[in-house]
Amino acid sequence: MPLVRKNSYGTVTVSDKVIVRGIVSAIDRSGCAGDIWLATRRGKLLIEASLLSNAEMANSVSARFDGNGKISLSFCVITRFGAPIKATAELVANELAEIIRERTGAYPSSVKITVTGVRSARIARRNMELEFLYGSED
């Protein structure tokens, strides 16, 4: 779902692909590229961000403005078996919050990461939500 906001200049829309590229950049910049991957809500591993369809992105990524006008992001991932789930997700969330601050001038209100699977020889389904709050940092 694209991020849409109206202001005195008109309507500003940020596409799903831009949001997904930001998430993929956060995964790369955090050093967790071998430990965590973008996924669908059903635990399907998503391929390269530029090849994703709008339907796949809509099912795995949600971005909205909260009541204070700050961005709230939610997305699904699969983690590598043996990788510390909370620590890995926190690294990615913190890097994503920093990318959002660099691009918008403000931290997001929250980043929610849903772990839908753990990858070893095959993907074992999981359903674990981790939410990281950033509202009071700026």
N, C-alpha and C positions, 0 to 999 in steps of 0.2 A: 504494500500500500504506500503510495508516494506521500511524502511529508509536505503538507500544504499549510501556508500561513498567509493571512491577509494583513496588510499594513497600509499606511497612508500612501505608499507608492503603487499599490496594487496587490496582486496575488503572487506569492513566491512559491514555486513547486520544486521539490528536490526529488528526482526519480529514484525508484527502487535500485537501479543499477549503481547509482552514485553511493547509496547507503551500503550496498553489498560490497562495493570496492573499498569503502572505508573499513568495513569489518575485516575483509581479507588483508588489507594493509596493516590493521592492528594485529592480526595473527602473525604476519610476517615480521613486523617491527618488534613484537614482544619476544621473538625467538621461539615461539611455540608451534611453528609450521609443521613439525613432525609429530606433534602431540594432540592437535585439535583441528577439526575440519568442519566447515559449514554443512548443515544437514537440513532435511525437511522435518516436519513435526512427526512424521511416521518413522524416522530413523534412516531415511535414504540419504546416502552420501551425495552431496552436490558437487558437480564438476566446476571447472574454471568459471569465474564470475562473468566473463564476457559472453559465455555460451548459455547462460541460464535464461529460461523463458520467464515471462512475467508471472505466469501461474506458479512456477516453482518458487520465485522470490516472494510472492504474496503469501504462500503457505509457510515460509520459513523466517521471514523478517517482518517486523512491525515497528514503525516509527510514528510518533505522535508528539504533539505539544501538550504538556500538562497544564494545570490551572495557573501556574506561575509563568507560563510562556517558555519553559525549558523543554528540551528534547528528552523524550523517554524512549529508549530502544529495547527491543526484545528480539532474540533470534535463537535458533536451534543449532546444536553442534553434536559431533561425535568425538569422543576422546580416545586416545591410544590406551590399550590395556597396560596398566602399570604406571601411567602418568597420574600424578596427584590431581584429582579433578578440581577441587576447590582452588588450589594454588594456581593451576594452569588457567582456569577461567578468570581468576582475579587478575592475573597478568594481562590477559587479553582485554578484559573490561577496563582496566586502568589505562592501557595504551589507546583503546578506542575513545575513552573520555578525553585523553590528551589530544587526539586527532580532532575531535569535535571542538575542543577549546581553541585549537590553532585555527580552525576554519570559521568558527562562528564568534569567538571571543568569550564564550561562556561554557562551563562544564554542563553536561547533561544532568537532568535530575536523577536518572537511574539507567542502569544497563542490566537487563535481565537475560541470563543465558540459561537455556533449557538443554540439558544433556539428554539426548534421545537415544544414545547408544554408546557402547564401548567396542572399539575395534581391535580384534586380535586376528586369528585366521579368518574369522567372519565377524559380523556385527551382532553383538548381544544387545537386545533392547533394554533401555533404561528410561526413567522419567524423573529427572532431578532438576529442580529449578534453583538457580543461584541468582540473587539480586544484589547489586552493588549500588549504593546511594551516593550521590555526589552533590546534593543540593546546597550544602553549606560551605563548600570549598572555594567559592569565588565571591 
